[in-house]
Amino acid sequence: MSRPTKTVTTTTVRPVSRPVWPKVLGGVLGAFLLAQLVPYGRAHANPAVQAEPQWDSPQTKALFDRACADCHSNETKWPWYSNVAPVSWLVQRHVDEGRSKFNVSVPGFGEDAHEAANEVREGAMPEPTYLPMHPEARLTAAERDQLIKGLTVTFGGKSEGGEEGEKDGD
């Protein structure tokens, strides 16, 4: 008598695949929380105002306050997001850099005061990254021209016609 043969089939057990996004999201959240431990960018100091320019007009001062003062004076308004890393790092760096080059709150106003009008004329100021969160800093063409003329008279530099503006010192 012969024995019947059994056919044995084997099945491969595959592990259940789980989505990767929870791990990625957890990693991003962990990195965000760790970034909050970096102390740079949240020591929002506004040093004392030591000088004030003799503005050529109240309109120039108002335009400057609207579009430039947060980075180029000691009267920075620190929004809530300037306390949240990594955005706080960017904001602090911009303010530190802006104040180091041109600051209307210190005697002499900084090494680049005479270049202020030209920076606005060339579209380099205000910084493009500043405008999305500060819509009030968007100037119309007429306001921009008025600010350029006012900065030229107040701090010196070249006007559109290439003429030197007066320079009010300290």
C-alpha positions as CSV (number, residue, x, y, z in Angstrom):
1,M,0.0,0.0,0.0
2,S,1.2,3.3,-0.8
3,R,0.7,6.3,1.2
4,P,-1.0,9.2,-0.2
5,T,1.4,12.2,-0.6
6,K,0.4,15.5,0.9
7,T,1.2,18.6,-0.9
8,V,2.4,21.2,1.5
9,T,2.1,24.8,0.5
10,T,4.0,27.5,2.3
11,T,2.8,31.0,2.6
12,T,5.1,33.9,3.2
13,V,4.0,36.1,6.0
14,R,4.6,39.7,5.0
15,P,4.9,42.3,7.7
16,V,2.1,44.9,7.8
17,S,3.5,48.1,6.3
18,R,2.8,51.2,8.3
19,P,2.7,54.7,6.9
20,V,6.0,56.6,7.3
21,W,4.4,60.0,7.8
22,P,3.8,59.6,11.6
23,K,7.5,59.1,12.1
24,V,8.4,62.0,9.8
25,L,5.8,64.3,11.5
26,G,7.2,63.2,14.9
27,G,10.7,64.0,13.8
28,V,9.7,67.4,12.5
29,L,7.9,68.2,15.8
30,G,10.8,67.0,17.8
31,A,13.2,69.2,15.9
32,F,10.9,72.2,16.3
33,L,10.7,71.6,20.0
34,L,14.5,71.3,20.3
35,A,14.9,74.5,18.3
36,Q,13.0,76.3,21.0
37,L,15.9,75.6,23.4
38,V,18.3,77.7,21.3
39,P,18.5,81.0,23.1
40,Y,19.3,83.2,20.0
41,G,16.6,85.4,18.7
42,R,14.4,86.0,21.7
43,A,16.4,88.6,23.7
44,H,14.4,91.4,22.1
45,A,16.3,94.4,23.4
46,N,15.4,97.9,22.3
47,P,18.4,100.0,23.4
48,A,17.8,103.5,24.4
49,V,17.3,106.1,21.7
50,Q,20.4,108.3,21.6
51,A,19.7,110.4,18.6
52,E,16.8,111.4,16.3
53,P,17.3,112.7,12.8
54,Q,16.1,116.1,11.7
55,W,13.6,114.7,9.2
56,D,12.9,116.9,6.2
57,S,9.2,116.4,6.8
58,P,6.7,114.6,9.0
59,Q,5.7,112.6,6.0
60,T,9.2,111.2,5.6
61,K,9.3,110.2,9.2
62,A,5.9,108.5,9.0
63,L,6.9,106.6,5.9
64,F,10.2,105.6,7.5
65,D,8.3,104.4,10.7
66,R,6.0,102.4,8.5
67,A,8.5,100.7,6.3
68,C,11.9,100.9,7.9
69,A,11.9,101.5,11.6
70,D,11.6,97.9,12.8
71,C,15.0,97.1,11.5
72,H,16.7,100.5,11.4
73,S,15.9,102.0,14.8
74,N,16.0,101.1,18.4
75,E,12.2,101.2,18.4
76,T,11.5,97.8,17.0
77,K,8.1,96.3,17.4
78,W,8.6,92.6,18.1
79,P,5.7,90.5,16.8
80,W,4.6,87.2,18.5
81,Y,6.4,85.1,15.9
82,S,9.7,86.7,16.7
83,N,9.6,84.5,19.8
84,V,9.3,81.2,17.9
85,A,12.4,79.5,16.5
86,P,13.5,79.2,13.8
87,V,11.6,82.4,12.6
88,S,13.0,84.2,15.7
89,W,16.5,83.6,14.4
90,L,15.8,85.2,11.1
91,V,14.0,88.2,12.6
92,Q,16.9,88.8,15.1
93,R,19.5,88.5,12.4
94,H,17.7,91.0,10.2
95,V,17.3,93.5,13.1
96,D,20.9,93.1,14.2
97,E,22.2,93.6,10.6
98,G,19.8,96.5,9.9
99,R,20.8,98.3,13.0
100,S,24.5,97.8,12.4
101,K,24.4,99.4,9.0
102,F,21.8,102.2,9.4
103,N,20.1,103.1,12.7
104,V,18.3,106.4,13.2
105,S,18.5,106.0,17.0
106,V,22.3,106.3,17.3
107,P,24.6,109.3,16.7
108,G,25.8,109.4,13.1
109,F,23.0,107.0,12.1
110,G,25.4,104.3,10.9
111,E,27.9,103.9,8.1
112,D,25.3,103.4,5.4
113,A,22.9,106.2,6.3
114,H,23.8,108.1,3.1
115,E,22.9,104.9,1.1
116,A,19.4,104.6,2.5
117,A,17.6,106.4,-0.3
118,N,19.5,104.3,-2.9
119,E,18.6,101.0,-1.2
120,V,14.9,102.0,-1.4
121,R,15.3,103.2,-5.0
122,E,16.9,99.9,-6.1
123,G,14.1,97.9,-4.4
124,A,16.5,96.3,-1.9
125,M,14.6,97.8,1.0
126,P,12.3,96.9,2.7
127,E,13.5,93.3,2.6
128,P,11.2,91.0,0.6
129,T,10.9,88.7,3.6
130,Y,9.6,91.6,5.7
131,L,6.7,92.5,3.5
132,P,4.4,89.4,3.8
133,M,3.9,89.9,7.5
134,H,4.0,93.7,7.4
135,P,1.6,94.8,4.7
136,E,1.7,98.4,6.0
137,A,5.3,98.5,4.8
138,R,4.2,98.2,1.2
139,L,4.6,101.6,-0.3
140,T,2.8,103.0,-3.4
141,A,5.0,104.4,-6.1
142,A,4.3,107.9,-4.9
143,E,5.1,107.0,-1.3
144,R,8.3,105.3,-2.4
145,D,9.4,108.4,-4.3
146,Q,8.5,110.6,-1.4
147,L,10.5,108.4,1.0
148,I,13.5,108.4,-1.4
149,K,13.5,112.2,-1.7
150,G,13.1,112.6,2.1
151,L,15.9,110.1,2.9
152,T,18.2,111.9,0.4
153,V,17.5,115.3,2.1
154,T,17.7,114.0,5.6
155,F,20.8,111.7,5.3
156,G,22.5,112.9,2.1
157,G,23.3,110.8,-0.9
158,K,22.4,111.1,-4.5
159,S,18.9,112.0,-5.8
160,E,17.6,110.6,-9.0
161,G,19.1,113.4,-11.0
162,G,22.5,112.6,-9.5
163,E,22.6,115.7,-7.3
164,E,24.0,115.4,-3.8
165,G,21.5,115.9,-1.0
166,E,22.2,117.8,2.1
167,K,23.4,115.7,5.0
168,D,22.2,116.4,8.5
169,G,24.7,115.0,10.9
170,D,24.2,113.8,14.4
